[in-house]
Amino acid sequence: MNNLHTSKPFLKWPGGKYRLTNRINKKLGQGKRLVEPFVGSAAVFLNTDYQDYLLADTNQDLINLYLHLQSEGLVFVEYCKTFFTKKNNNEGKYYKFREEFNASTESRLKSALFLYLNRHCYNGLCRYNSKGIFNTPFGRYSRPYFPQNEMLNFFHKAKNAEFICASFSDTIRRITKHDVVYCDPPYVPLSKTANFTDYSAGGFNWKDQIALADWASRLATKGIQVVISNHNTPTTRELYLKAGATMENFKVRRTISCNPDKRNPVGELLAVFG
Ligand SMILES: C[S@@+](CC[C@H](N)C(=O)[O-])C[C@H]1O[C@@H](n2cnc3c(N)ncnc32)[C@H](O)[C@@H]1O
């Protein structure tokens, strides 16, 4: 499904839902506030029209970047742009900036470097080791794109958004009866080798998927609608069916793999609770 009039996220993000926002929108009900416990690149936030938003993620670097953009707007965009030069697009500079990012405690600099790394690293992959060190290698792009318009668009939209660095279980505790909830957790792996759970140190395991489905089921009994995205596998179907959801299945072309042969359509599902 192509989105003709959609706002593009300014970050490359594994599992980003930019291409699916029309489909997701059709499932989301009415409410005052949209809550996204797994906001990632914020594709759904950017392409919905709620009065307020609560946007959360466990990735502190991601949330800090959003907070700087939200509070500073164009000034911050111009600052980030200074890192996107021809001189900075080589292996030596990339690894120097990556080291600086990992060592820095200066939030504004770290946020600008996070954007630089996102656009210059291999495949836009946001990968940390077990110590929380960002370790994605250099991406070798001839001219990394600086997403100025996308950032400004995000800034304008973010006036009614609250960004928090929190685990989904903490975000869910803040949900009230006028909310609608869209959950896009790290995918269950499709095979033993494919692992999409390394978005941030910590990962997300099967117990977390069960806990999320339980929460969704409980919220639905209180009249709060929850929509969850995931891979369409026998285990996810069984999990959401048992928890009382209705489901829509469809295929989507995945762009996370750098190998074109592996970009086969994979099954996705949307589980709707309530
Ligand atoms: C599939 S991505 C979300 C993609 C997003 N919908 C988009 O369009 O870009 C999953 C997100 O969940 C976050 N995450 C992982 N574990 C989490 C947890 N326990 N609680 C909240 N967020 C978590 C990751 O940092 C990642 O950004």
The ligand as an SDF file (V2000), in Angstrom:
LIG
                    3D

 27 29  0  0  0  0  0  0  0  0999 V2000
    9.3130   -1.7030   15.7200 C   0  0  0  0  0  0  0  0  0  0  0  0
   10.0820   -0.3550   16.5160 S   0  0  0  0  0  0  0  0  0  0  0  0
    8.8140    0.8660   16.4430 C   0  0  0  0  0  0  0  0  0  0  0  0
    8.7470    1.4770   15.0910 C   0  0  0  0  0  0  0  0  0  0  0  0
    7.8170    2.6710   14.9730 C   0  0  0  0  0  0  0  0  0  0  0  0
    6.4170    2.3120   15.0090 N   0  0  0  0  0  0  0  0  0  0  0  0
    8.1170    3.4020   13.6660 C   0  0  0  0  0  0  0  0  0  0  0  0
    7.2340    3.5680   12.8250 O   0  0  0  0  0  0  0  0  0  0  0  0
    9.2790    3.7690   13.4780 O   0  0  0  0  0  0  0  0  0  0  0  0
   10.0990   -0.8480   18.1870 C   0  0  0  0  0  0  0  0  0  0  0  0
   10.5790    0.2110   19.1890 C   0  0  0  0  0  0  0  0  0  0  0  0
   10.4050   -0.3060   20.5110 O   0  0  0  0  0  0  0  0  0  0  0  0
   11.4390    0.1920   21.3560 C   0  0  0  0  0  0  0  0  0  0  0  0
   11.5030   -0.7100   22.5200 N   0  0  0  0  0  0  0  0  0  0  0  0
   12.1790   -1.8900   22.6760 C   0  0  0  0  0  0  0  0  0  0  0  0
   11.8860   -2.4360   23.8750 N   0  0  0  0  0  0  0  0  0  0  0  0
   11.0040   -1.6000   24.4800 C   0  0  0  0  0  0  0  0  0  0  0  0
   10.3170   -1.6300   25.7330 C   0  0  0  0  0  0  0  0  0  0  0  0
   10.4820   -2.6220   26.6100 N   0  0  0  0  0  0  0  0  0  0  0  0
    9.4610   -0.6100   26.0370 N   0  0  0  0  0  0  0  0  0  0  0  0
    9.2930    0.4210   25.1630 C   0  0  0  0  0  0  0  0  0  0  0  0
    9.9350    0.5090   23.9700 N   0  0  0  0  0  0  0  0  0  0  0  0
   10.7680   -0.4960   23.6270 C   0  0  0  0  0  0  0  0  0  0  0  0
   12.6580    0.2090   20.4580 C   0  0  0  0  0  0  0  0  0  0  0  0
   13.6180    1.1410   20.9260 O   0  0  0  0  0  0  0  0  0  0  0  0
   12.0450    0.5970   19.0930 C   0  0  0  0  0  0  0  0  0  0  0  0
   12.1440    1.9710   18.8570 O   0  0  0  0  0  0  0  0  0  0  0  0
  1  2  1  0
  2  3  1  0
  2 10  1  0
  3  4  1  0
  4  5  1  0
  5  6  1  0
  5  7  1  0
  7  8  2  0
  7  9  1  0
 10 11  1  0
 11 12  1  0
 11 26  1  0
 12 13  1  0
 13 14  1  0
 13 24  1  0
 14 15  1  0
 14 23  1  0
 15 16  2  0
 16 17  1  0
 17 18  1  0
 17 23  2  0
 18 19  1  0
 18 20  2  0
 20 21  1  0
 21 22  2  0
 22 23  1  0
 24 25  1  0
 24 26  1  0
 26 27  1  0
M  CHG  2   2   1   9  -1
M  END
$$$$
